[in-house]
């Protein structure tokens, strides 16, 4: 019985060992599954993969940093004046327009050698038209009497000039000898200047009457030149040569554009915020960043408003000697508001623009390493840019040499 059990146990062990060997051989020689096959090749090969953040980073050599002379600063939170832009209109200032009329009845004629057209610049005293008076017997007698009276006025004021000159010289001698006062000298000088000016006006009146009357004995009258009363622009010519005009008829208009006004309609809801005493900054509607606006000071003018638009007009005056501004031109006017706001600021020289109009600054992340960061400029006040979206306060950025860094990054400069 014992021998039979041993035979059965040995046979079972032999069978199990043969099965294990057969299973191992099958596993070793079985085909591999599809999951363990080799991966397909990539559709493209990138020789030098670059991180996107590295495209905005510029690292300079020491000699390059010295050559560019870079300067850095920090983003600060400053209090900037509040401004709001309104539309305005350039206009001729009140009192800067002169309408010249005919002094007498007569016939107009062109001035020989002078051809003036509307839009031309003229000088004071420049003849524009010539008037040949048409005198009736009554007007002739009146002008003759006026000339006699003018001649008497000239002689009277000439005597006044001599008298005030003597008094002025006496007061100067007394002051020099320490026997008089400075006040007395000033009073006598003012009296003398007044007498001289009155005498000059009387002389000009007499010369005008003499030219009009001409040779009275021969019954003729000399042509009267109608001159421009001031320097300015010949805006309009109302009467033309060979035209008969009555006394007081308008002939031409001269406007002075060395100073112009700007009318700004302000909504009634903004009147409480607009500072009425602050100056305004006037620029073109197509002005680009960096373009210098013109300063305009507030002036007192007759009150005007538009009930339909619910606006009240504010008037400002600015210089225009170079003829930059044209009456009727629409402009952008920045008005100062009451109160100031604190916001993140950076020098305008630190901001660079790409070809799409995006604004950037260069942050210094490490020594001689700068990274371009996008910012959003809300407005520019003088040489300071206010940021609405950008970096945090205290960030170190390039304030001088940012354009050179941008050129080195994009390949335009080395």
MIVOSE-545639 format. One record per residue (C-alpha): residue number from 1; residue in three letters; x, y, z. Coordinates in Angstrom, 3 decimals. Last residue first. Example, Ala and Ser with C-alpha at 12.3 -4.5 7.8 and 13.67 -1.06 7.14 Angstrom:
[2,'SER',[13.670,-1.060,7.140]]
[1,'ALA',[12.300,-4.500,7.800]]
END
This chain:
[414,'UNK',[22.127,94.855,-32.383]]
[413,'UNK',[19.150,96.612,-33.851]]
[412,'UNK',[16.142,95.595,-35.964]]
[411,'UNK',[16.227,92.018,-34.699]]
[410,'UNK',[12.972,91.994,-32.727]]
[409,'UNK',[14.703,91.697,-29.349]]
[408,'UNK',[17.463,94.203,-30.148]]
[407,'UNK',[14.923,96.710,-31.434]]
[406,'UNK',[12.777,96.296,-28.321]]
[405,'UNK',[15.822,96.782,-26.121]]
[404,'UNK',[16.736,99.952,-28.015]]
[403,'UNK',[13.186,101.255,-27.602]]
[402,'UNK',[13.336,100.583,-23.850]]
[401,'UNK',[16.540,102.620,-23.505]]
[400,'UNK',[15.450,104.870,-20.652]]
[399,'UNK',[12.759,103.873,-18.123]]
[398,'UNK',[13.461,100.127,-17.925]]
[397,'UNK',[11.253,98.481,-15.319]]
[396,'UNK',[11.581,97.515,-11.638]]
[395,'UNK',[8.205,96.488,-10.186]]
[394,'UNK',[7.373,98.553,-7.081]]
[393,'UNK',[3.607,98.599,-7.648]]
[392,'UNK',[2.362,95.573,-9.535]]
[391,'UNK',[2.453,95.125,-13.276]]
[390,'UNK',[-0.135,96.003,-15.880]]
[389,'UNK',[-3.739,96.976,-16.440]]
[388,'UNK',[-5.058,100.532,-16.039]]
[387,'UNK',[-1.656,102.159,-16.293]]
[386,'UNK',[-1.221,105.940,-16.201]]
[385,'UNK',[1.634,107.201,-18.364]]
[384,'UNK',[3.767,110.133,-17.206]]
[383,'UNK',[5.555,112.627,-19.488]]
[382,'UNK',[2.719,115.224,-19.541]]
[381,'UNK',[-0.325,113.184,-18.554]]
[380,'UNK',[-0.750,110.071,-20.714]]
[379,'UNK',[-3.922,108.024,-20.509]]
[378,'UNK',[-5.263,104.542,-19.786]]
[377,'UNK',[-2.172,102.622,-20.846]]
[376,'UNK',[-2.592,98.842,-20.845]]
[375,'UNK',[0.517,96.820,-20.032]]
[374,'UNK',[2.187,93.773,-21.598]]
[373,'UNK',[5.474,92.627,-20.115]]
[372,'UNK',[8.812,92.256,-21.913]]
[371,'UNK',[11.415,90.459,-19.820]]
[370,'UNK',[14.825,91.908,-19.052]]
[369,'UNK',[18.013,90.174,-17.970]]
[368,'UNK',[21.183,92.227,-17.339]]
[367,'UNK',[20.890,91.523,-13.559]]
[366,'UNK',[17.709,89.522,-13.033]]
[365,'UNK',[13.992,90.089,-13.608]]
[364,'UNK',[14.259,93.602,-15.009]]
[363,'UNK',[10.815,94.323,-16.423]]
[362,'UNK',[10.568,95.766,-19.922]]
[361,'UNK',[7.350,97.633,-20.691]]
[360,'UNK',[4.735,96.955,-23.349]]
[359,'UNK',[1.907,98.639,-25.265]]
[358,'UNK',[0.087,96.972,-28.146]]
[357,'UNK',[-0.569,99.138,-31.202]]
[356,'UNK',[-0.415,96.264,-33.691]]
[355,'UNK',[3.074,97.165,-34.935]]
[354,'UNK',[4.422,97.080,-31.384]]
[353,'UNK',[4.475,99.955,-28.922]]
[352,'UNK',[7.049,100.762,-26.255]]
[351,'UNK',[6.442,102.259,-22.805]]
[350,'UNK',[9.358,103.260,-20.548]]
[349,'UNK',[9.594,106.770,-22.058]]
[348,'UNK',[6.059,107.458,-20.818]]
[347,'UNK',[7.366,107.228,-17.253]]
[346,'UNK',[5.306,104.757,-15.196]]
[345,'UNK',[2.159,105.229,-13.171]]
[344,'UNK',[-0.161,103.110,-11.053]]
[343,'UNK',[-3.118,105.149,-9.798]]
[342,'UNK',[-4.039,107.736,-7.188]]
[341,'UNK',[-6.963,109.956,-8.133]]
[340,'UNK',[-7.139,113.767,-7.891]]
[339,'UNK',[-9.983,116.158,-7.086]]
[338,'UNK',[-11.820,118.644,-9.328]]
[337,'UNK',[-11.709,117.932,-13.019]]
[336,'UNK',[-9.321,119.498,-15.519]]
[335,'UNK',[-10.596,119.835,-19.060]]
[334,'UNK',[-8.992,118.104,-22.039]]
[333,'UNK',[-10.174,119.618,-25.334]]
[332,'UNK',[-10.286,117.625,-28.574]]
[331,'UNK',[-10.633,119.827,-31.653]]
[330,'UNK',[-13.111,120.616,-34.416]]
[329,'UNK',[-11.940,123.354,-36.771]]
[328,'UNK',[-14.326,126.272,-37.382]]
[327,'UNK',[-11.607,128.899,-37.163]]
[326,'UNK',[-8.247,127.369,-38.157]]
[325,'UNK',[-5.559,126.406,-35.635]]
[324,'UNK',[-1.870,126.084,-36.482]]
[323,'UNK',[-1.530,129.649,-37.727]]
[322,'UNK',[1.972,129.980,-36.251]]
[321,'UNK',[0.905,132.876,-34.017]]
[320,'UNK',[-2.001,130.869,-32.607]]
[319,'UNK',[-1.976,131.473,-28.854]]
[318,'UNK',[-4.878,130.134,-26.808]]
[317,'UNK',[-8.153,131.429,-25.369]]
[316,'UNK',[-10.804,129.316,-23.655]]
[315,'UNK',[-14.601,129.470,-23.604]]
[314,'UNK',[-17.059,127.202,-21.780]]
[313,'UNK',[-20.475,126.528,-23.302]]
[312,'UNK',[-23.330,124.913,-21.368]]
[311,'UNK',[-24.879,121.695,-22.658]]
[310,'UNK',[-28.344,120.111,-22.447]]
[309,'UNK',[-28.273,119.162,-26.163]]
[308,'UNK',[-31.703,120.693,-26.829]]
[307,'UNK',[-31.122,123.590,-24.414]]
[306,'UNK',[-27.836,124.633,-25.998]]
[305,'UNK',[-25.936,127.213,-23.951]]
[304,'UNK',[-24.300,130.633,-24.171]]
[303,'UNK',[-23.029,133.031,-21.529]]
[302,'UNK',[-21.192,136.092,-22.902]]
[301,'UNK',[-17.466,135.524,-22.488]]
[300,'UNK',[-14.951,135.526,-19.645]]
[299,'UNK',[-11.816,133.643,-20.576]]
[298,'UNK',[-10.318,130.297,-19.514]]
[297,'UNK',[-6.683,129.705,-20.471]]
[296,'UNK',[-5.591,127.473,-23.337]]
[295,'UNK',[-2.474,125.337,-23.547]]
[294,'UNK',[-1.670,123.691,-26.855]]
[293,'UNK',[-1.132,119.941,-27.135]]
[292,'UNK',[2.274,118.266,-27.666]]
[291,'UNK',[2.083,115.052,-29.680]]
[290,'UNK',[3.552,112.159,-27.678]]
[289,'UNK',[0.649,109.819,-28.214]]
[288,'UNK',[-1.055,110.584,-31.542]]
[287,'UNK',[-3.510,113.383,-32.225]]
[286,'UNK',[-6.281,112.619,-34.736]]
[285,'UNK',[-8.922,114.777,-33.002]]
[284,'UNK',[-6.341,117.523,-32.711]]
[283,'UNK',[-5.215,118.842,-29.374]]
[282,'UNK',[-6.258,121.489,-26.833]]
[281,'UNK',[-5.207,121.371,-23.188]]
[280,'UNK',[-7.358,123.381,-20.797]]
[279,'UNK',[-6.377,125.754,-17.999]]
[278,'UNK',[-7.940,125.545,-14.563]]
[277,'UNK',[-10.357,128.141,-13.160]]
[276,'UNK',[-13.743,126.505,-13.883]]
[275,'UNK',[-12.746,123.050,-12.552]]
[274,'UNK',[-15.184,120.624,-14.180]]
[273,'UNK',[-16.908,118.276,-11.711]]
[272,'UNK',[-20.003,120.377,-10.970]]
[271,'UNK',[-20.444,121.169,-14.661]]
[270,'UNK',[-20.487,117.503,-15.652]]
[269,'UNK',[-24.263,116.957,-15.488]]
[268,'UNK',[-24.832,120.139,-17.502]]
[267,'UNK',[-22.948,118.623,-20.405]]
[266,'UNK',[-19.994,120.837,-21.454]]
[265,'UNK',[-19.976,122.516,-24.886]]
[264,'UNK',[-16.390,123.753,-25.454]]
[263,'UNK',[-15.799,126.932,-27.462]]
[262,'UNK',[-12.145,127.547,-28.269]]
[261,'UNK',[-10.931,131.092,-28.824]]
[260,'UNK',[-8.139,132.311,-31.049]]
[259,'UNK',[-4.976,134.397,-30.648]]
[258,'UNK',[-2.680,135.362,-33.531]]
[257,'UNK',[-5.768,134.992,-35.708]]
[256,'UNK',[-6.615,138.658,-36.295]]
[255,'UNK',[-9.587,139.141,-38.584]]
[254,'UNK',[-9.982,141.829,-41.262]]
[253,'UNK',[-13.323,142.371,-42.995]]
[252,'UNK',[-14.003,144.280,-46.213]]
[251,'UNK',[-16.131,147.117,-47.636]]
[250,'UNK',[-19.136,147.687,-45.370]]
[249,'UNK',[-21.259,150.728,-46.433]]
[248,'UNK',[-20.995,153.625,-43.954]]
[247,'UNK',[-21.039,156.348,-46.594]]
[246,'UNK',[-22.690,155.137,-49.758]]
[245,'UNK',[-20.992,152.824,-52.270]]
[244,'UNK',[-20.506,153.049,-56.020]]
[243,'UNK',[-18.801,149.948,-57.401]]
[242,'UNK',[-15.957,150.238,-59.904]]
[241,'UNK',[-13.828,148.017,-57.697]]
[240,'UNK',[-15.531,145.480,-55.389]]
[239,'UNK',[-17.507,145.587,-52.157]]
[238,'UNK',[-17.868,142.770,-49.605]]
[237,'UNK',[-14.313,141.468,-49.432]]
[236,'UNK',[-13.974,138.745,-46.785]]
[235,'UNK',[-11.468,137.255,-44.383]]
[234,'UNK',[-8.416,139.357,-45.139]]
[233,'UNK',[-6.235,137.864,-42.397]]
[232,'UNK',[-4.450,139.982,-39.857]]
[231,'UNK',[-2.320,143.009,-39.105]]
[230,'UNK',[-4.427,146.049,-38.289]]
[229,'UNK',[-6.458,148.946,-39.732]]
[228,'UNK',[-6.080,147.735,-43.341]]
[227,'UNK',[-6.059,150.782,-45.583]]
[226,'UNK',[-8.784,152.453,-47.638]]
[225,'UNK',[-6.886,154.871,-49.882]]
[224,'UNK',[-8.765,158.110,-50.654]]
[223,'UNK',[-8.674,159.407,-54.199]]
[222,'UNK',[-7.984,163.174,-54.448]]
[221,'UNK',[-10.846,165.601,-54.837]]
[220,'UNK',[-11.197,168.286,-57.520]]
[219,'UNK',[-12.850,171.719,-57.483]]
[218,'UNK',[-9.744,173.569,-58.622]]
[217,'UNK',[-9.685,175.821,-55.534]]
[216,'UNK',[-10.285,172.861,-53.270]]
[215,'UNK',[-7.270,170.996,-54.494]]
[214,'UNK',[-7.719,167.792,-52.628]]
[213,'UNK',[-10.749,167.669,-50.328]]
[212,'UNK',[-10.279,164.056,-49.424]]
[211,'UNK',[-6.522,164.280,-49.041]]
[210,'UNK',[-6.819,167.350,-46.839]]
[209,'UNK',[-9.467,165.688,-44.690]]
[208,'UNK',[-7.220,162.696,-44.127]]
[207,'UNK',[-4.221,164.904,-43.357]]
[206,'UNK',[-6.278,166.831,-40.796]]
[205,'UNK',[-7.386,163.644,-39.090]]
[204,'UNK',[-3.821,162.304,-38.970]]
[203,'UNK',[-2.616,165.558,-37.399]]
[202,'UNK',[-5.361,165.424,-34.769]]
[201,'UNK',[-4.391,161.850,-33.869]]
[200,'UNK',[-0.693,162.788,-33.633]]
[199,'UNK',[-1.529,165.773,-31.397]]
[198,'UNK',[-3.597,163.561,-29.120]]
[197,'UNK',[-0.722,161.072,-28.860]]
[196,'UNK',[1.794,163.783,-28.045]]
[195,'UNK',[-0.461,165.418,-25.432]]
[194,'UNK',[-1.019,162.105,-23.693]]
[193,'UNK',[2.724,161.390,-23.632]]
[192,'UNK',[3.417,164.842,-22.137]]
[191,'UNK',[0.792,164.436,-19.435]]
[190,'UNK',[2.179,160.998,-18.521]]
[189,'UNK',[5.727,162.398,-18.350]]
[188,'UNK',[4.537,165.254,-16.117]]
[187,'UNK',[2.847,162.813,-13.730]]
[186,'UNK',[5.838,160.473,-13.583]]
[185,'UNK',[8.233,163.315,-12.843]]
[184,'UNK',[5.977,164.646,-10.074]]
[183,'UNK',[5.842,161.182,-8.527]]
[182,'UNK',[9.624,160.913,-8.572]]
[181,'UNK',[9.862,163.903,-6.338]]
[180,'UNK',[11.685,167.233,-6.565]]
[179,'UNK',[14.599,169.063,-4.954]]
[178,'UNK',[17.103,166.206,-5.149]]
[177,'UNK',[19.038,168.043,-7.903]]
[176,'UNK',[18.270,165.194,-10.326]]
[175,'UNK',[14.646,165.256,-9.222]]
[174,'UNK',[14.471,168.991,-9.845]]
[173,'UNK',[16.034,168.568,-13.262]]
[172,'UNK',[13.539,165.821,-14.196]]
[171,'UNK',[10.610,167.977,-13.059]]
[170,'UNK',[11.847,170.884,-15.214]]
[169,'UNK',[12.198,168.593,-18.265]]
[168,'UNK',[8.640,167.322,-17.813]]
[167,'UNK',[7.223,170.839,-17.416]]
[166,'UNK',[8.983,172.000,-20.580]]
[165,'UNK',[7.721,168.961,-22.510]]
[164,'UNK',[4.203,169.558,-21.201]]
[163,'UNK',[4.247,173.078,-22.629]]
[162,'UNK',[5.662,172.031,-26.014]]
[161,'UNK',[3.128,169.218,-26.391]]
[160,'UNK',[0.286,171.530,-25.382]]
[159,'UNK',[1.361,173.997,-28.069]]
[158,'UNK',[1.238,171.205,-30.621]]
[157,'UNK',[-2.176,170.309,-29.232]]
[156,'UNK',[-3.541,173.735,-30.109]]
[155,'UNK',[-1.910,173.848,-33.558]]
[154,'UNK',[-3.330,170.446,-34.483]]
[153,'UNK',[-6.752,171.332,-33.133]]
[152,'UNK',[-6.828,174.494,-35.226]]
[151,'UNK',[-6.010,172.546,-38.381]]
[150,'UNK',[-8.741,170.063,-37.515]]
[149,'UNK',[-11.296,172.884,-37.217]]
[148,'UNK',[-10.277,174.236,-40.613]]
[147,'UNK',[-10.517,170.727,-42.048]]
[146,'UNK',[-13.944,170.199,-40.535]]
[145,'UNK',[-15.161,173.454,-42.077]]
[144,'UNK',[-13.981,172.306,-45.494]]
[143,'UNK',[-15.579,168.898,-44.946]]
[142,'UNK',[-18.931,170.498,-44.126]]
[141,'UNK',[-18.771,172.803,-47.131]]
[140,'UNK',[-17.996,169.888,-49.457]]
[139,'UNK',[-20.750,167.818,-47.860]]
[138,'UNK',[-23.275,170.573,-48.630]]
[137,'UNK',[-22.024,171.107,-52.182]]
[136,'UNK',[-22.147,167.328,-52.846]]
[135,'UNK',[-18.949,165.343,-52.783]]
[134,'UNK',[-18.477,162.009,-54.562]]
[133,'UNK',[-15.307,160.589,-53.057]]
[132,'UNK',[-12.924,158.423,-55.100]]
[131,'UNK',[-12.239,155.409,-52.869]]
[130,'UNK',[-9.215,153.134,-53.208]]
[129,'UNK',[-9.150,149.543,-51.951]]
[128,'UNK',[-6.875,147.310,-49.881]]
[127,'UNK',[-4.033,149.641,-48.955]]
[126,'UNK',[-1.600,148.154,-46.380]]
[125,'UNK',[-1.583,150.300,-43.246]]
[124,'UNK',[-1.438,147.317,-40.889]]
[123,'UNK',[-0.241,144.292,-42.752]]
[122,'UNK',[-2.232,141.762,-44.756]]
[121,'UNK',[-2.406,137.970,-44.788]]
[120,'UNK',[-4.378,136.568,-47.720]]
[119,'UNK',[-7.559,134.517,-47.317]]
[118,'UNK',[-9.761,136.809,-49.396]]
[117,'UNK',[-7.754,138.200,-52.332]]
[116,'UNK',[-5.515,141.228,-52.577]]
[115,'UNK',[-4.023,142.669,-55.739]]
[114,'UNK',[-1.950,145.774,-55.025]]
[113,'UNK',[0.103,147.310,-57.873]]
[112,'UNK',[-2.395,150.095,-58.459]]
[111,'UNK',[-5.092,150.041,-55.739]]
[110,'UNK',[-8.378,148.850,-57.191]]
[109,'UNK',[-11.245,151.299,-57.480]]
[108,'UNK',[-14.283,152.197,-55.445]]
[107,'UNK',[-16.659,155.031,-56.265]]
[106,'UNK',[-17.759,157.419,-53.594]]
[105,'UNK',[-19.917,158.372,-50.649]]
[104,'UNK',[-17.751,158.829,-47.609]]
[103,'UNK',[-16.060,156.915,-44.786]]
[102,'UNK',[-16.673,153.522,-46.451]]
[101,'UNK',[-16.725,150.720,-43.892]]
[100,'UNK',[-14.057,148.390,-42.466]]
[99,'UNK',[-15.323,145.425,-40.425]]
[98,'UNK',[-12.765,144.489,-37.786]]
[97,'UNK',[-12.598,141.043,-36.150]]
[96,'UNK',[-10.415,140.324,-33.124]]
[95,'UNK',[-12.857,141.834,-30.626]]
[94,'UNK',[-14.291,138.442,-29.662]]
[93,'UNK',[-11.890,135.682,-30.577]]
[92,'UNK',[-12.366,133.950,-33.905]]
[91,'UNK',[-13.471,130.368,-33.351]]
[90,'UNK',[-12.002,126.912,-32.763]]
[89,'UNK',[-14.631,124.304,-31.858]]
[88,'UNK',[-14.543,121.825,-28.997]]
[87,'UNK',[-15.202,118.159,-28.273]]
[86,'UNK',[-14.698,117.043,-24.722]]
[85,'UNK',[-11.921,115.085,-23.008]]
[84,'UNK',[-11.956,114.553,-19.247]]
[83,'UNK',[-9.086,115.134,-16.862]]
[82,'UNK',[-8.173,114.082,-13.360]]
[81,'UNK',[-4.843,115.297,-12.088]]
[80,'UNK',[-2.497,112.471,-11.138]]
[79,'UNK',[-1.814,111.178,-7.634]]
[78,'UNK',[0.933,108.628,-7.856]]
[77,'UNK',[1.346,104.894,-7.358]]
[76,'UNK',[4.782,103.993,-8.576]]
[75,'UNK',[6.222,101.494,-11.052]]
[74,'UNK',[9.935,101.474,-10.388]]
[73,'UNK',[12.880,102.846,-12.298]]
[72,'UNK',[15.612,101.665,-14.624]]
[71,'UNK',[18.188,103.299,-16.851]]
[70,'UNK',[19.936,101.689,-19.787]]
[69,'UNK',[23.115,103.234,-21.176]]
[68,'UNK',[22.866,101.182,-24.414]]
[67,'UNK',[26.662,100.831,-24.592]]
[66,'UNK',[26.969,99.891,-20.932]]
[65,'UNK',[24.335,97.187,-21.219]]
[64,'UNK',[25.980,95.860,-24.374]]
[63,'UNK',[29.398,95.649,-22.678]]
[62,'UNK',[27.919,93.603,-19.830]]
[61,'UNK',[26.184,91.157,-22.188]]
[60,'UNK',[22.462,91.480,-22.423]]
[59,'UNK',[19.686,88.961,-21.844]]
[58,'UNK',[16.379,89.756,-23.509]]
[57,'UNK',[13.255,87.780,-22.646]]
[56,'UNK',[9.998,87.910,-24.567]]
[55,'UNK',[10.621,84.773,-26.682]]
[54,'UNK',[11.774,82.857,-23.588]]
[53,'UNK',[8.222,82.909,-22.189]]
[52,'UNK',[7.054,80.798,-25.134]]
[51,'UNK',[9.516,78.007,-24.322]]
[50,'UNK',[11.583,77.055,-27.326]]
[49,'UNK',[11.975,73.587,-28.890]]
[48,'UNK',[15.153,73.411,-30.970]]
[47,'UNK',[14.999,70.848,-33.825]]
[46,'UNK',[11.261,70.421,-33.870]]
[45,'UNK',[10.395,67.245,-35.845]]
[44,'UNK',[6.945,66.832,-37.304]]
[43,'UNK',[4.298,64.085,-37.721]]
[42,'UNK',[5.843,61.950,-34.911]]
[41,'UNK',[6.625,58.264,-35.833]]
[40,'UNK',[4.131,55.521,-34.867]]
[39,'UNK',[4.700,53.789,-31.463]]
[38,'UNK',[6.333,50.265,-31.452]]
[37,'UNK',[4.072,47.262,-30.659]]
[36,'UNK',[3.252,46.394,-27.053]]
[35,'UNK',[-0.496,47.036,-27.272]]
[34,'UNK',[-0.757,44.918,-30.431]]
[33,'UNK',[0.090,41.770,-28.450]]
[32,'UNK',[3.432,39.942,-28.787]]
[31,'UNK',[3.494,36.498,-30.475]]
[30,'UNK',[3.947,33.381,-28.091]]
[29,'UNK',[7.481,31.885,-27.866]]
[28,'UNK',[8.315,32.651,-24.213]]
[27,'UNK',[4.768,32.142,-23.001]]
[26,'UNK',[4.523,28.777,-24.756]]
[25,'UNK',[7.863,27.531,-23.320]]
[24,'UNK',[6.833,28.529,-19.821]]
[23,'UNK',[3.522,26.720,-20.120]]
[22,'UNK',[5.241,23.516,-21.341]]
[21,'UNK',[7.713,23.562,-18.450]]
[20,'UNK',[4.913,24.052,-15.917]]
[19,'UNK',[2.900,21.209,-17.441]]
[18,'UNK',[5.896,18.811,-17.322]]
[17,'UNK',[6.489,19.643,-13.658]]
[16,'UNK',[2.834,19.033,-12.784]]
[15,'UNK',[2.834,15.660,-14.525]]
[14,'UNK',[6.033,14.534,-12.791]]
[13,'UNK',[4.625,15.569,-9.422]]
[12,'UNK',[1.446,13.588,-10.062]]
[11,'UNK',[3.402,10.468,-11.120]]
[10,'UNK',[5.596,10.619,-8.048]]
[9,'UNK',[2.601,10.914,-5.735]]
[8,'UNK',[0.860,7.974,-7.413]]
[7,'UNK',[3.981,5.727,-7.226]]
[6,'UNK',[4.524,6.631,-3.576]]
[5,'UNK',[0.928,5.773,-2.702]]
[4,'UNK',[1.288,2.396,-4.435]]
[3,'UNK',[4.486,1.558,-2.519]]
[2,'UNK',[2.795,2.323,0.789]]
[1,'UNK',[0.000,0.000,0.000]]
END
